[in-house]
Amino acid sequence: MAKLYFYFSAMNAGKTTTLLQSAYNYRERGMRALILTPQLDTRRDDATVASRIGLSAAALRFQREDDLAARVRGDIAQGGALHCVLVDEAQFLTRAQVWQLTDVVDALHVPVLCYGLRTDFRGELFEGSQYLLAWADELTEIKTICHSGKKATMVLRVDAQGRAVREGPQVQIGGNERYVSVSRAEYKKVMLGAGRIDPQQPSLPIS
């Protein structure tokens, strides 16, 4: 039976790598998988999803106003039977688009696997994550580690000196090196100004 899945984590937990492995597994068995990814940066024209370890695959880009159920129906009409839909950067889905993905599952009987962050640099839920947490059939946390050795559950946005940035837009194109995954305790410490973090992570796939 088709289900809506949400795999969530902090940054640099390997979400995109896991998505690409899932897509490969479907294709290796002769099954067709469609990868969807948001068109956040209009400076990019390539329709691919790529992980930090070098894996990549073709994807269909979508914008906030797009009807994802209609996009999936169009893909089926053009390419034939579809066995899985995978959504990268699922935190950037709108409420309406998450509901549309439930239609893909319930009406088209195609499983949908969404991968994304749970919260932003302020510790607040992204819109897509909020409704995936509410409506997904299955929730799975992909774990990663803070530099302190504890499980990382939060994302910090830091300035050039490694101090916490507390204000600003939720989505910021560019400056991806300014994000660090940390434990809740470390997040509190840095947000209170009692510590700083040198961003040591490579360029990240989202802002």
Order of alpha helices (4+ residues) and beta strands (2+ residues): beta-alpha-beta-beta-beta-beta-alpha-beta-alpha-beta-alpha-beta-beta-beta-alpha
